[in-house]
């Protein structure tokens, strides 16, 4: 059996109906679903029965649920999602790379412009909407 994965459902690229109904028709099961209205997408957590080839409107979601607290997930939800899949390996070589990955995923989810500041594993990051300022502001 495959390890569960998180998926992003892009409502712009799908005209097949409500995302949860579409997932059911595809036979994909999931632990939890988080609608993201600002980005016209849904995040599906710990998906199983995922086909090898995904439809154009579905793609792997590279977000850590713990980084999504306040973006549709409570701390309890994030912990429950994380703890269901404790063997998931996320290999990131440095804190800087982790931050860059998080920023890229937030931009893809159309959430980047809504952030004024955030904390990633104890590091406060002040964001002025410009990626070039991030390294200067990491403390």
MIDOSE-1310 file (N, C-alpha, C; in nm, 2 decimals, decimal comma, always signed):
residues 139
xxxx	+0,08/-0,12/+0,00/+0,00/+0,00/+0,00/+0,09/+0,12/+0,00; +0,05/+0,22/-0,08/+0,12/+0,35/-0,09/+0,11/+0,43/+0,04; +0,21/+0,51/+0,07/+0,20/+0,61/+0,17/+0,10/+0,72/+0,14; +0,01/+0,76/+0,23/-0,09/+0,86/+0,19/-0,01/+0,99/+0,16
xxxx	-0,07/+1,07/+0,06/-0,01/+1,19/+0,02/-0,12/+1,30/+0,03; -0,07/+1,42/+0,03/-0,16/+1,54/+0,03/-0,18/+1,59/-0,11; -0,30/+1,63/-0,15/-0,33/+1,68/-0,28/-0,39/+1,81/-0,28; -0,36/+1,89/-0,39/-0,42/+2,02/-0,41/-0,52/+2,00/-0,53
xxxx	-0,64/+2,05/-0,51/-0,74/+2,04/-0,62/-0,76/+2,18/-0,67; -0,74/+2,21/-0,79/-0,75/+2,34/-0,85/-0,88/+2,36/-0,92; -0,97/+2,44/-0,86/-1,10/+2,46/-0,90/-1,11/+2,53/-1,04; -1,00/+2,61/-1,07/-1,00/+2,68/-1,20/-0,99/+2,58/-1,32
xxxx	-0,91/+2,47/-1,29/-0,89/+2,38/-1,40/-0,99/+2,26/-1,40; -1,08/+2,26/-1,31/-1,18/+2,15/-1,31/-1,32/+2,21/-1,32; -1,40/+2,15/-1,41/-1,54/+2,19/-1,42/-1,62/+2,06/-1,39; -1,57/+1,98/-1,31/-1,64/+1,85/-1,29/-1,73/+1,85/-1,17
xxxx	-1,75/+1,96/-1,10/-1,84/+1,96/-0,99/-1,77/+1,99/-0,86; -1,83/+1,97/-0,75/-1,78/+2,00/-0,62/-1,66/+1,91/-0,59; -1,55/+1,96/-0,55/-1,42/+1,89/-0,53/-1,44/+1,76/-0,45; -1,52/+1,76/-0,34/-1,53/+1,64/-0,26/-1,61/+1,53/-0,33
xxxx	-1,70/+1,57/-0,42/-1,78/+1,47/-0,50/-1,69/+1,42/-0,61; -1,61/+1,50/-0,66/-1,51/+1,45/-0,77/-1,41/+1,35/-0,71; -1,36/+1,38/-0,59/-1,27/+1,29/-0,53/-1,33/+1,16/-0,50; -1,46/+1,16/-0,46/-1,53/+1,03/-0,44/-1,55/+0,96/-0,57
xxxx	-1,58/+1,03/-0,68/-1,60/+0,96/-0,81/-1,47/+0,90/-0,85; -1,35/+0,96/-0,82/-1,22/+0,91/-0,86/-1,18/+0,80/-0,77; -1,25/+0,77/-0,66/-1,22/+0,67/-0,57/-1,10/+0,71/-0,47; -1,07/+0,83/-0,47/-0,97/+0,88/-0,38/-1,03/+0,91/-0,24
xxxx	-0,97/+0,85/-0,14/-1,02/+0,88/+0,00/-0,92/+0,97/+0,07; -0,96/+1,04/+0,17/-0,88/+1,14/+0,23/-0,92/+1,15/+0,38; -0,83/+1,20/+0,46/-0,85/+1,22/+0,60/-0,93/+1,34/+0,63; -0,89/+1,45/+0,56/-0,95/+1,58/+0,59/-0,94/+1,66/+0,46
xxxx	-1,03/+1,76/+0,45/-1,03/+1,85/+0,33/-1,04/+2,00/+0,38; -0,96/+2,08/+0,32/-0,95/+2,22/+0,36/-0,98/+2,31/+0,24; -1,10/+2,38/+0,24/-1,12/+2,47/+0,13/-1,03/+2,59/+0,14; -0,98/+2,64/+0,03/-0,90/+2,76/+0,02/-0,97/+2,86/-0,08
xxxx	-1,07/+2,93/-0,03/-1,15/+3,01/-0,12/-1,07/+3,12/-0,19; -0,96/+3,18/-0,13/-0,88/+3,28/-0,19/-0,81/+3,23/-0,31; -0,77/+3,10/-0,31/-0,70/+3,04/-0,42/-0,78/+2,96/-0,51; -0,92/+2,95/-0,49/-1,01/+2,86/-0,56/-0,95/+2,72/-0,57
xxxx	-0,92/+2,67/-0,45/-0,87/+2,53/-0,45/-0,90/+2,47/-0,31; -0,88/+2,34/-0,31/-0,91/+2,26/-0,19/-0,78/+2,18/-0,16; -0,75/+2,17/-0,03/-0,63/+2,08/+0,01/-0,69/+1,96/+0,07; -0,65/+1,84/+0,02/-0,69/+1,71/+0,07/-0,57/+1,65/+0,14
xxxx	-0,60/+1,61/+0,26/-0,49/+1,56/+0,35/-0,49/+1,41/+0,36; -0,37/+1,35/+0,35/-0,35/+1,20/+0,37/-0,45/+1,12/+0,27; -0,43/+1,15/+0,15/-0,51/+1,08/+0,04/-0,46/+0,94/+0,02; -0,56/+0,85/+0,00/-0,52/+0,71/-0,04/-0,60/+0,68/-0,16
xxxx	-0,56/+0,56/-0,22/-0,62/+0,52/-0,35/-0,60/+0,62/-0,46; -0,48/+0,68/-0,46/-0,45/+0,79/-0,56/-0,39/+0,72/-0,68; -0,45/+0,75/-0,80/-0,40/+0,69/-0,92/-0,26/+0,74/-0,95; -0,18/+0,66/-1,02/-0,05/+0,70/-1,06/-0,05/+0,82/-1,14
xxxx	-0,14/+0,83/-1,23/-0,16/+0,95/-1,32/-0,27/+1,04/-1,27; -0,24/+1,16/-1,22/-0,35/+1,25/-1,17/-0,41/+1,33/-1,28; -0,54/+1,36/-1,27/-0,60/+1,45/-1,36/-0,53/+1,59/-1,35; -0,55/+1,67/-1,46/-0,48/+1,80/-1,46/-0,51/+1,89/-1,35
xxxx	-0,62/+1,88/-1,28/-0,66/+1,97/-1,17/-0,62/+1,92/-1,04; -0,55/+1,81/-1,03/-0,50/+1,75/-0,90/-0,35/+1,75/-0,91; -0,28/+1,79/-0,80/-0,14/+1,77/-0,79/-0,10/+1,75/-0,65; +0,02/+1,69/-0,63/+0,07/+1,68/-0,49/+0,08/+1,82/-0,42
xxxx	+0,04/+1,82/-0,30/+0,05/+1,94/-0,21/+0,17/+1,93/-0,13; +0,27/+2,02/-0,15/+0,40/+2,01/-0,08/+0,40/+2,08/+0,06; +0,28/+2,11/+0,11/+0,28/+2,18/+0,24/+0,28/+2,08/+0,36; +0,34/+2,12/+0,46/+0,34/+2,05/+0,59/+0,22/+2,11/+0,67
xxxx	+0,13/+2,02/+0,71/+0,01/+2,07/+0,78/+0,04/+2,16/+0,90; +0,16/+2,14/+0,96/+0,19/+2,23/+1,08/+0,22/+2,37/+1,03; +0,26/+2,39/+0,91/+0,28/+2,52/+0,85/+0,15/+2,59/+0,81; +0,04/+2,51/+0,81/-0,08/+2,57/+0,76/-0,18/+2,60/+0,88
xxxx	-0,13/+2,60/+1,00/-0,21/+2,65/+1,11/-0,25/+2,79/+1,09; -0,37/+2,82/+1,10/-0,42/+2,96/+1,07/-0,46/+2,98/+0,92; -0,43/+2,89/+0,84/-0,47/+2,89/+0,70/-0,56/+2,78/+0,67; -0,67/+2,77/+0,75/-0,77/+2,67/+0,73/-0,75/+2,55/+0,83
xxxx	-0,64/+2,54/+0,90/-0,62/+2,43/+0,99/-0,60/+2,49/+1,13; -0,66/+2,43/+1,23/-0,63/+2,46/+1,37/-0,50/+2,38/+1,41; -0,45/+2,41/+1,52/-0,33/+2,33/+1,57/-0,37/+2,18/+1,58; -0,49/+2,16/+1,64/-0,54/+2,02/+1,66/-0,55/+1,95/+1,53
xxxx	-0,61/+2,02/+1,43/-0,63/+1,95/+1,30/-0,49/+1,92/+1,23; -0,40/+2,01/+1,24/-0,27/+1,99/+1,18/-0,20/+1,87/+1,25; -0,21/+1,87/+1,38/-0,14/+1,76/+1,45/-0,21/+1,62/+1,42; -0,34/+1,62/+1,41/-0,41/+1,50/+1,37/-0,37/+1,45/+1,23
xxxx	-0,36/+1,54/+1,14/-0,32/+1,51/+1,00/-0,17/+1,46/+1,00; -0,08/+1,53/+1,07/+0,06/+1,49/+1,08/+0,07/+1,36/+1,14; +0,00/+1,33/+1,25/+0,02/+1,21/+1,32/-0,04/+1,09/+1,25; -0,13/+1,11/+1,16/-0,18/+0,99/+1,08/-0,07/+0,94/+0,99
xxxx	+0,02/+1,02/+0,95/+0,12/+0,98/+0,85/+0,26/+1,01/+0,91; +0,30/+0,95/+1,02/+0,42/+0,99/+1,09/+0,55/+0,94/+1,01; +0,53/+0,86/+0,91/+0,65/+0,81/+0,84/+0,68/+0,89/+0,71; +0,60/+0,99/+0,69/+0,62/+1,08/+0,58/+0,76/+1,14/+0,59
xxxx	+0,84/+1,13/+0,49/+0,97/+1,19/+0,49/+0,98/+1,31/+0,41; +1,01/+1,42/+0,48/+1,03/+1,55/+0,41/+1,18/+1,58/+0,44; +1,25/+1,57/+0,33/+1,40/+1,60/+0,34/+1,43/+1,73/+0,29; +1,47/+1,82/+0,38/+1,50/+1,96/+0,34/+1,64/+1,98/+0,40
xxxx	+1,73/+2,03/+0,32/+1,87/+2,04/+0,36/+1,90/+2,15/+0,46; +1,82/+2,26/+0,45/+1,85/+2,37/+0,54/+1,72/+2,45/+0,57; +1,73/+2,53/+0,67/+1,62/+2,61/+0,71/+1,58/+2,71/+0,60; +1,68/+2,76/+0,53/+1,66/+2,85/+0,42/+1,58/+2,78/+0,31
xxxx	+1,61/+2,66/+0,28/+1,54/+2,58/+0,18/+1,40/+2,55/+0,22; +1,38/+2,52/+0,35/+1,25/+2,50/+0,40/+1,16/+2,62/+0,39; +1,22/+2,74/+0,41/+1,14/+2,87/+0,40/+1,11/+2,89/+0,25; +1,21/+2,87/+0,17/+1,18/+2,89/+0,02/+1,07/+2,80/-0,03
xxxx	+1,07/+2,67/+0,02/+0,96/+2,58/-0,02/+0,83/+2,63/+0,03; +0,82/+2,67/+0,15/+0,70/+2,72/+0,21/+0,65/+2,84/+0,13; +0,74/+2,93/+0,10/+0,70/+3,05/+0,03/+0,65/+3,02/-0,11; +0,71/+2,93/-0,18/+0,67/+2,88/-0,31/+0,53/+2,82/-0,30
xxxx	+0,50/+2,74/-0,20/+0,37/+2,68/-0,19/+0,26/+2,78/-0,15; +0,30/+2,88/-0,07/+0,20/+2,98/-0,03/+0,17/+3,07/-0,16; +0,27/+3,09/-0,24/+0,24/+3,17/-0,36/+0,15/+3,09/-0,46; +0,18/+2,96/-0,47/+0,10/+2,88/-0,56/-0,04/+2,87/-0,51
xxxx	-0,06/+2,88/-0,38/-0,20/+2,87/-0,32/-0,26/+3,01/-0,31; -0,20/+3,11/-0,37/-0,25/+3,25/-0,37/-0,27/+3,31/-0,23; -0,18/+3,26/-0,13/-0,19/+3,31/+0,00/-0,08/+3,40/+0,04; +0,02/+3,42/-0,05/+0,14/+3,49/-0,02/+0,12/+3,64/+0,02
xxxx	+0,03/+3,70/-0,06/+0,01/+3,85/-0,04/-0,07/+3,88/+0,09; -0,13/+3,77/+0,15/-0,21/+3,79/+0,27/-0,12/+3,79/+0,40; +0,01/+3,76/+0,39/+0,09/+3,74/+0,50/+0,17/+3,86/+0,53; +0,17/+3,91/+0,66/+0,25/+4,02/+0,70/+0,38/+3,96/+0,77
xxxx	+0,36/+3,86/+0,85/+0,47/+3,80/+0,92/+0,43/+3,66/+0,96; +0,53/+3,57/+0,99/+0,50/+3,43/+1,03/+0,62/+3,38/+1,10; +0,60/+3,26/+1,17/+0,71/+3,20/+1,24/+0,72/+3,06/+1,18; +0,84/+3,02/+1,14/+0,87/+2,89/+1,09/+0,97/+2,83/+1,19
xxxx	+0,92/+2,72/+1,26/+1,01/+2,66/+1,36/+1,09/+2,75/+1,45; +1,02/+2,85/+1,50/+1,09/+2,94/+1,59/+1,16/+3,06/+1,53; +1,17/+3,06/+1,40/+1,23/+3,17/+1,33/+1,13/+3,27/+1,29; +1,13/+3,39/+1,33/+1,04/+3,49/+1,29/+1,08/+3,55/+1,15
xxxx	+0,99/+3,56/+1,07/+1,01/+3,61/+0,93/+0,92/+3,72/+0,91; +0,97/+3,84/+0,88/+0,89/+3,95/+0,84/+0,89/+3,97/+0,69; +0,77/+3,97/+0,63/+0,76/+3,97/+0,49/+0,69/+4,10/+0,45; +0,75/+4,17/+0,36/+0,69/+4,29/+0,30/+0,64/+4,27/+0,16
xxxx	+0,61/+4,15/+0,13/+0,55/+4,12/+0,00/+0,66/+4,10/-0,11; +0,79/+4,11/-0,07/+0,90/+4,10/-0,16/+0,99/+3,99/-0,12; +1,01/+3,89/-0,20/+1,10/+3,78/-0,17/+1,24/+3,82/-0,14; +1,29/+3,92/-0,20/+1,43/+3,96/-0,18/+1,46/+4,01/-0,03
xxxx	+1,36/+4,05/+0,04/+1,37/+4,10/+0,18/+1,38/+3,98/+0,28; +1,35/+3,86/+0,24/+1,34/+3,75/+0,34/+1,47/+3,72/+0,40; +1,58/+3,70/+0,33/+1,70/+3,67/+0,39/+1,75/+3,77/+0,49; +1,73/+3,90/+0,46/+1,77/+4,01/+0,55/+1,69/+4,00/+0,68
xxx	+1,56/+3,96/+0,67/+1,48/+3,97/+0,79/+1,48/+3,84/+0,87; +1,54/+3,73/+0,83/+1,54/+3,61/+0,91/+1,64/+3,62/+1,02; +1,59/+3,60/+1,14/+1,68/+3,62/+1,26/+1,70/+3,49/+1,33
